[in-house]
Amino acid sequence: MPMRNSFEKWIGQQWQGVGPWHLVLVPLSWLFRLLSAARRLAYGLGMSRSFRLAVPVIVVGNISVGGTGKTPLVVWLAEQLKLAGFSPGIISRGYGGSNRQPVAVQADSPAQSVGDEPLLLARRTGCPVWVGADRTATAQALMQTDPQCDLIISDDGLQHYRLQRDIELAVVDAERGFGNGRLLPAGPLREPVSRLSKVDAVIYNGKVSNCAGYSMRLQAGAFRNLKAPQITIGAEALRGNRVFAVAGIGNPQRFFQQLSDMGLNIEAHAFPDHYAFCPADLAFAGNDVLLMTEKDAVKCSAFAGPEWWYLPVDAVVDHSLIDYIIQKLRK
C-alpha cells in the first residue's frame, strides 16, 4: 500500500505540469482523445445504441480523475428534489464494490459489495439506490422495483453515453482545477475542458473568483462516533490531544486541511480512493483519537475503536441551481 500511495502521489505531481515523462505520455493522450471523440460521435450519430428511460435522468459527473465533491452534491440534489415534490432514485457504478449485476443498496449493505459512496448515499438520502456495471440496466432494475420514482440521478457517468440524459451537471474542484489541462494519461482529464461548454451547469466546489457557473462549498457538522453515531463531539474537545487522521478519498489533502483549519494538530495518513480498510491498516492509532471522512467510516464501522470519529459534510450550493433544474424538469 505505501508503494501504491507513492505512485499515485507521483502521478498527481506529473499531472500538475509538464516533464520528461510527457514525451511518452502526450502521444498516448492524443490517442485517448481520438478514441473518446470517436465514441461520442458514434453515440451522437446513432451508430452506437443509447437508451432513454421513461423518466428524466440527471447525471452528476466530472471531466477529471479524482474526487471533486460529486457525492455531497448528489445528496443535496436528492434532498432538494424531494422538497420540490419529486421522488428520485439514484444509480451508481459502485466503485470499490464487487457487484457487477444490478443490486439494491440497503442501509446495512456491506460496503465491499456495493461500494462506499452508494452506501453513504443510501444512508443519507433515504432514496432507492442501485449499483451495477451497466447503468442503463441498473436504472431499469430500479424503476421496476420502485416504480414510484419519477426521475433518476446518476452518480457519475458523464462519459457513459449509452444512457441518455436530460440534464448534465459537471462538478469541478476549484482548488485543483484541471492540472496541466491534458487528457489521460498525460494529465488528469477524462474529456477536454471544452466539454464543460456542453453541460447544463458547472458547479465549482471551493473558493473561486469570477465563477462562470454555480458555487458550492462543503460545510462540516460535528464529529460522530463510528460505533454510536448518535454521539457527537466538537473540534474544541479534541484540541490538545494526539489525533490521527485517515482519508481514502480522491483528494485527501482537502480533508486534512479542513481538520487543520479547525485547530487540530493531526498526523495524516492518506490512502487510495475507495480503499478497502482492514483493522491492520489502522492499528497505528492504538487507543488514540482517529478521525476520518464519512465515506471511509461506512467501511470501518464494523471494527471501529471507541475513539474513532467521522466528520459528516453537507454541500452548501447556490440555490439558483435547484431553481434552474426544476424549471428544466417541469418543461
C-alpha positions in Angstrom: 0.0 0.0 0.0 2.8 2.6 0.7 4.2 1.9 -2.8 0.8 2.5 -4.3 0.4 5.7 -2.4 3.8 6.9 -3.6 2.9 6.0 -7.2 -0.4 7.9 -7.0 1.4 10.9 -5.5 4.0 10.8 -8.2 1.3 10.6 -10.9 -0.6 13.5 -9.3 2.6 15.6 -9.4 3.1 14.8 -13.1 -0.4 15.9 -13.9 0.2 19.4 -12.5 2.9 20.3 -15.0 4.9 19.0 -18.0 8.1 17.0 -17.6 10.3 14.5 -19.4 7.7 11.7 -19.0 5.3 13.6 -21.2 7.4 12.8 -24.2 5.8 9.3 -23.9 2.5 10.2 -22.3 1.4 13.0 -24.6 1.1 10.9 -27.7 -0.9 8.4 -25.6 -3.2 11.2 -24.5 -3.7 12.2 -28.2 -4.8 8.6 -28.9 -7.1 8.7 -25.8 -8.7 11.9 -27.1 -9.2 10.5 -30.6 -10.9 7.4 -29.2 -13.1 9.4 -26.8 -14.2 11.8 -29.6 -15.0 8.8 -31.9 -17.1 7.2 -29.1 -19.0 10.5 -28.5 -19.6 10.9 -32.2 -20.8 7.3 -32.6 -23.5 7.8 -30.0 -24.3 11.3 -31.4 -24.9 9.9 -34.9 -26.8 6.9 -33.6 -24.1 4.4 -34.7 -23.9 3.1 -31.1 -27.2 2.4 -29.5 -28.2 4.5 -26.5 -31.3 4.1 -24.3 -33.8 6.6 -23.0 -35.7 5.8 -19.8 -39.4 6.6 -19.2 -38.4 9.2 -16.6 -35.9 12.2 -16.7 -32.2 11.4 -16.0 -29.8 13.9 -14.2 -26.1 13.0 -14.5 -23.8 14.4 -11.9 -20.2 13.9 -13.1 -16.9 15.5 -13.8 -14.3 15.6 -16.5 -11.3 14.9 -14.3 -9.9 11.9 -12.3 -10.3 12.1 -8.5 -12.8 13.5 -6.1 -14.5 16.7 -6.9 -17.4 16.6 -4.4 -20.0 14.7 -6.5 -21.4 12.7 -3.7 -22.3 15.6 -1.4 -23.8 17.3 -4.4 -25.9 14.2 -5.1 -27.1 14.2 -1.5 -28.1 17.9 -1.7 -29.8 17.4 -5.1 -31.8 14.4 -3.9 -33.0 16.4 -0.8 -33.9 19.5 -2.8 -35.8 17.5 -5.4 -37.8 15.7 -2.7 -38.7 19.0 -1.1 -40.0 20.1 -4.5 -42.3 17.0 -4.7 -40.2 14.6 -6.8 -39.4 11.0 -5.9 -35.8 10.5 -7.1 -33.9 7.2 -7.4 -30.1 7.1 -7.5 -27.9 4.8 -9.6 -24.1 4.4 -9.3 -21.3 2.3 -10.8 -20.4 1.2 -7.3 -16.7 1.7 -7.4 -14.9 -0.2 -4.8 -17.7 -2.8 -4.6 -17.7 -6.4 -6.0 -21.2 -6.4 -7.5 -21.4 -6.1 -11.3 -25.1 -7.1 -11.7 -27.8 -4.5 -10.7 -28.4 -4.7 -7.0 -30.3 -2.5 -4.5 -28.3 -0.8 -1.8 -29.7 -1.0 1.7 -28.5 0.9 4.8 -26.9 -2.2 6.1 -25.4 -3.4 2.9 -21.7 -4.4 3.1 -19.5 -1.6 1.6 -17.2 -4.2 0.0 -20.2 -5.5 -2.0 -21.9 -2.3 -3.1 -19.2 0.4 -2.8 -18.6 3.1 -0.2 -20.3 6.1 -2.0 -23.6 4.2 -2.8 -23.8 3.0 0.8 -23.3 6.6 2.0 -26.0 7.8 -0.4 -28.5 5.2 0.7 -28.0 6.1 4.4 -28.0 9.9 3.8 -30.9 10.3 1.3 -33.3 7.6 2.1 -33.9 7.3 -1.7 -33.8 4.0 -3.6 -30.1 3.4 -4.6 -29.0 0.8 -7.0 -25.5 -0.2 -8.2 -24.3 -2.1 -11.3 -21.7 -2.1 -14.0 -24.3 -1.3 -16.7 -26.0 2.0 -15.7 -28.9 1.5 -18.1 -29.7 -2.0 -16.8 -29.3 -0.7 -13.2 -31.7 2.2 -13.8 -34.2 -0.2 -15.4 -34.0 -2.5 -12.4 -34.5 0.3 -10.0 -37.6 1.5 -11.9 -39.1 -2.0 -11.9 -38.6 -2.3 -8.2 -39.5 1.3 -7.3 -42.0 2.5 -9.9 -42.9 5.5 -7.7 -39.6 7.1 -8.7 -40.2 9.8 -11.3 -36.6 10.7 -12.1 -33.1 9.1 -11.9 -29.9 10.7 -10.6 -26.8 9.1 -11.9 -23.9 9.5 -9.5 -21.0 9.9 -12.0 -21.5 8.7 -15.6 -20.9 11.9 -17.5 -18.9 9.8 -20.0 -21.4 6.9 -20.0 -23.2 8.0 -23.2 -25.2 4.7 -23.5 -27.7 6.2 -21.0 -29.4 9.2 -22.5 -29.8 12.1 -20.1 -31.9 15.2 -19.7 -29.6 17.3 -17.5 -25.9 17.1 -17.2 -24.1 18.6 -14.1 -20.3 18.8 -14.0 -18.5 19.3 -10.7 -15.1 21.0 -10.7 -12.6 21.1 -7.8 -12.0 24.8 -7.7 -8.7 24.3 -5.8 -7.1 21.7 -8.1 -8.7 22.8 -11.3 -7.7 20.8 -14.3 -4.0 20.3 -13.6 -1.9 20.6 -16.7 -5.0 20.6 -18.8 -4.1 17.4 -20.7 -6.1 14.2 -21.1 -5.2 10.8 -19.6 -2.6 9.5 -19.2 -0.6 12.8 -19.6 -3.0 14.7 -17.4 -6.0 14.2 -15.1 -8.7 14.9 -17.7 -11.2 12.3 -19.0 -12.5 14.8 -21.5 -11.3 18.2 -22.8 -12.2 21.3 -20.8 -14.3 22.3 -23.8 -16.7 19.6 -22.8 -17.9 21.9 -20.0 -19.5 24.2 -22.5 -21.9 21.4 -23.5 -23.2 20.5 -20.0 -26.3 22.2 -18.5 -24.5 23.5 -15.4 -20.9 23.6 -14.0 -20.6 23.6 -10.2 -17.3 24.8 -8.6 -16.5 23.2 -5.3 -14.5 25.6 -3.2 -13.4 29.2 -3.4 -13.2 30.6 -6.9 -13.1 34.1 -8.3 -15.2 35.2 -11.3 -17.1 31.9 -11.2 -18.8 31.2 -14.6 -21.0 28.5 -13.1 -22.6 27.8 -9.7 -20.8 27.9 -6.4 -20.6 25.1 -3.8 -18.8 24.6 -0.5 -18.7 21.7 2.0 -19.9 22.6 5.5 -18.8 20.3 8.3 -21.0 19.2 11.1 -19.9 17.7 14.5 -17.8 14.6 14.6 -19.8 11.4 15.0 -18.7 8.3 16.7 -18.4 5.3 14.4 -19.7 2.8 16.9 -22.5 5.1 18.1 -23.3 7.8 15.5 -25.8 9.4 17.8 -22.8 10.5 20.0 -21.2 13.7 18.7 -18.2 15.8 19.7 -16.9 19.2 18.6 -13.4 20.0 17.4 -12.7 22.0 20.6 -12.9 18.9 22.7 -10.1 17.3 20.6 -7.6 20.1 20.7 -4.5 19.3 22.6 -5.0 15.5 22.2 -3.0 13.2 20.0 -5.1 12.9 16.8 -4.6 10.7 13.8 -6.5 11.3 10.6 -7.0 9.0 7.6 -8.6 9.6 4.2 -9.2 7.2 1.4 -10.8 9.7 -1.0 -9.9 11.4 -4.3 -8.4 14.5 -2.6 -7.3 13.5 0.9 -5.4 16.8 1.4 -8.7 18.7 1.4 -9.9 16.7 4.4 -6.6 17.1 6.2 -6.6 20.8 5.6 -10.2 21.0 6.9 -9.1 19.4 10.2 -6.1 21.8 10.5 -8.4 24.7 9.9 -10.4 23.5 12.9 -7.3 24.0 15.0 -6.4 20.3 15.2 -2.8 19.1 15.2 -3.1 15.8 13.2 -0.9 13.0 12.0 -2.2 12.5 8.5 -2.4 9.1 6.7 -3.6 9.2 3.1 -5.0 6.0 1.4 -6.0 5.4 -2.2 -9.6 6.4 -3.2 -12.2 3.7 -2.4 -9.5 1.9 -0.3 -10.9 -1.3 1.4 -9.7 -0.8 5.0 -9.0 -3.7 7.4 -8.1 -3.4 11.1 -4.4 -3.8 10.5 -4.4 -0.7 8.3 -5.4 1.5 11.2 -3.6 -0.2 14.0 -1.2 2.7 14.2 -3.9 4.7 16.0 -3.9 2.4 19.0 -6.4 3.8 21.6 -5.9 7.4 20.4 -8.4 9.6 18.6 -8.8 8.6 14.9 -10.7 10.9 12.5 -11.9 10.0 9.1 -14.4 11.0 6.4 -18.0 9.7 6.3 -17.2 7.9 3.1 -14.4 6.0 4.9 -16.5 5.4 8.0 -19.0 3.2 6.2 -16.2 0.8 5.6 -14.7 0.9 9.1 -17.7 0.9 11.5 -17.7 -2.9 11.9 -14.3 -2.9 13.5 -14.1 0.7 14.9 -12.4 1.6 18.1 -14.1 3.6 20.8 -12.3 6.8 19.8 -12.9 6.6 16.1 -14.9 9.6 14.7 -16.1 10.7 11.3 -16.8 14.2 10.0 -20.1 14.5 8.0 -20.2 17.3 5.5 -23.1 18.9 3.7 -23.0 20.7 0.3 -24.0 24.3 0.5 -24.9 25.2 -3.1 -26.1 28.3 -4.9 -29.8 27.9 -4.5 -30.5 29.2 -8.0 -29.1 25.9 -9.3 -32.1 23.9 -8.0 -34.5 26.5 -9.4 -32.8 26.1 -12.8 -33.0 22.3 -12.6 -36.7 22.2 -11.5 -37.5 24.6 -14.3 -35.9 22.3 -16.9 -37.6 19.2 -15.4 -41.1 20.8 -15.5 -40.7 21.7 -19.1 
